[in-house]
Amino acid sequence: MAMPALELSLQFADIAAPARHRAALPRHKVARWIRHSLSCDAHITVRIVNAEEGRTLNRDFRKKDYATNVLTFDYEHAPHVMADLVLCAPVVAQEARELGKTLQAHYAHLLVHGALHAQGWDHETSARDAVAMEARETEILRGLGWPSPY
């Protein structure tokens, strides 16, 4: 079966240590991680932001006044996924350090996580949904050669 088609826009805002984050996110790998997460064709923008932009977006759209690791703005689930995935570089880097993971491994997990959200998966609706989403993330990441993120 053919992989879903992906139109990808990869954007880097004004972030600290941009070379480190760009090195962890080569376009071909970002596209591969997201495509393996998709069940249909998609147009996805991935934007890597600083803490200020991450906090502003989280506050304005989720009413949570802090920068979070990944935000998913899903506009359409089917027949074509359209979404923006916003990852906050300093939060992702701090979490990777705390979890003992490479920056690239944590970005891969969060991009898979965000791509699933873009297709309607949700871990905040119930414990059952959380277990299902975590299982799907683990399955995708293992298929990509990464260990379980949980």
RACOR-V167225 format. One record per helix or strand. SS is the DSSP state (H for helix, E for strand). FROM is the first residue (numbers start at 1). TO is the last residue. If there is no record, write none. Layout:
<<SS	FROM	TO> <SS	FROM	TO>>
This chain:
<<E	6	12> <H	18	24> <H	27	35> <E	42	49> <H	51	62> <E	70	76> <E	81	88> <H	89	99> <H	103	118> <H	127	143>>
